[in-house]
């Protein structure tokens, strides 16, 4: 899976291995289809755990 940012100020492309892509798809489903919200929620959870 390849992620692309459409934000003009913060453009990037990220290649994800199949396992990470599968996890991101599951998180996106849980976040109501918003990939951005899924990523933000995952990062917040990592920060709370102290593993980020």
C-alpha positions, -999 to +999 in steps of 0.1 A: +000+000+000+012+035-008-001+065+011-002+100-005-009+133+012-030+158-007-022+186+017-003+212-004+019+223+026+028+187+037+031+164+007+045+130+013+044+094+000+048+064+023+052+028+013+037+004+038+045-033+042+015-056+038+011-062+076+011-025+084-013-018+055-037-045+069-036-028+104-042+006+088-072-007+069-087-021+101-081+011+120-096+031+092-127+010+093-130+015+131-125+053+126-156+055+103-136+055+070-113+084+079-077+074+073-064+107+089-085+102+120-074+065+122-037+076+121-042+104+146-060+081+170-033+055+167-005+080+174-024+094+204-027+059+218+010+053+213+018+085+231-004+075+260+014+042+262+047+060+261+058+039+231+061+067+206 
